[in-house]
Amino acid sequence: MKPEITVKENYEFRRIYRKGKSVVSPTMVLYCQRNRQGRTRLGVTVSTKLGKAVVRNRVRRRLREIWRLNLKDMEPGWDIILVARVRAVDASYQKLDKAYRRLLREAGLLKEGGQ
């Protein structure tokens, strides 16, 4: 993933947690806040409670790929943080994708034509 499309700094995460909107599903939590850059950026948080590094990295890769494939259906100009929950470890890719799209719909981040 290109560095310019990721949320990396701690102060950015704290700002989005504090001032952003959040929506929840059993497998993940989505925090979002509008940015002034005109492009959507992603930050992913996966706790050590989910398992060892291999498990956490697998969940992180799945969430990034789901974000990338749904980017065309999203409104531009948002900072998004995805926080994986314990159920994300055992969830199938399709279940994670469905949960992510539902969260986008609830947060109002889908374009008008998006399902």
C-alpha positions in Angstrom: 0.0 0.0 0.0 1.3 3.4 -0.8 2.3 5.5 2.2 0.2 8.5 1.1 -3.0 6.5 1.4 -2.4 5.2 5.0 -3.0 6.8 8.3 0.2 6.2 10.2 0.8 8.8 12.9 -0.5 8.3 16.4 -1.9 11.9 16.6 -4.0 11.1 13.4 -5.4 8.0 15.0 -6.2 9.8 18.2 -7.9 12.7 16.3 -10.1 10.2 14.3 -11.0 8.3 17.4 -11.9 11.5 19.3 -13.7 13.5 16.6 -14.8 10.9 14.1 -17.9 8.9 13.7 -18.0 5.2 14.6 -20.1 2.3 13.5 -19.8 -1.3 14.9 -20.2 -4.9 13.7 -19.3 -8.1 15.5 -16.1 -8.4 13.4 -14.8 -4.8 13.2 -15.3 -1.2 14.2 -15.1 1.5 11.6 -14.1 5.1 12.6 -14.3 7.8 9.9 -13.7 11.5 9.6 -13.6 13.8 6.6 -10.1 15.0 5.6 -9.0 17.9 3.4 -6.8 15.9 1.1 -9.5 14.8 -1.4 -8.5 11.1 -1.2 -9.5 8.3 1.2 -6.9 7.0 3.6 -6.9 3.8 5.7 -5.5 2.9 9.1 -5.9 -0.6 10.5 -5.6 -1.6 14.2 -5.3 -5.2 15.2 -4.8 -6.0 18.9 -2.5 -8.7 20.3 -5.7 -10.2 21.8 -6.4 -11.6 18.4 -3.5 -13.9 18.4 0.1 -14.2 17.4 1.7 -12.1 14.6 0.8 -14.5 11.8 -2.9 -14.3 12.7 -2.9 -10.5 13.2 -1.1 -10.0 9.9 -3.6 -12.2 8.1 -6.5 -10.2 9.5 -4.7 -6.9 8.6 -4.1 -8.1 5.0 -7.8 -9.1 4.6 -9.0 -5.8 5.8 -6.7 -3.8 3.6 -7.8 -5.8 0.6 -11.5 -5.4 1.3 -10.9 -1.6 1.6 -8.9 -1.6 -1.7 -11.6 -3.4 -3.6 -14.4 -1.3 -2.2 -12.6 2.0 -2.7 -14.3 2.8 -6.1 -17.7 2.7 -4.4 -16.7 5.0 -1.6 -17.0 8.8 -1.3 -13.5 10.3 -1.6 -11.9 12.5 1.1 -12.2 10.4 4.2 -9.8 9.0 6.9 -10.9 5.5 7.9 -9.7 3.4 10.7 -10.7 -0.3 10.9 -10.3 -1.9 14.3 -10.5 -5.7 14.1 -12.4 -7.6 16.8 -11.7 -11.1 18.0 -14.4 -12.6 15.7 -12.6 -11.3 12.7 -10.0 -14.1 13.1 -12.4 -16.9 12.4 -14.7 -15.0 10.0 -14.5 -15.8 6.3 -13.4 -13.2 3.7 -17.0 -13.0 2.4 -18.4 -12.3 5.9 -15.8 -9.6 6.5 -16.5 -8.0 3.1 -20.3 -8.0 3.8 -19.7 -6.5 7.3 -17.5 -3.8 5.8 -20.0 -2.8 3.2 -22.7 -2.6 5.8 -20.6 -0.4 8.0 -19.9 1.9 5.0 -23.6 2.1 4.3 -24.4 3.0 7.9 -21.6 5.6 8.0 -22.9 7.1 4.7 -19.6 6.6 2.9 -21.0 4.8 -0.2 -21.5 6.8 -3.4 -25.1 7.1 -4.5 -24.7 4.2 -7.0 -23.0 1.9 -4.5 -25.0 -1.0 -3.0 
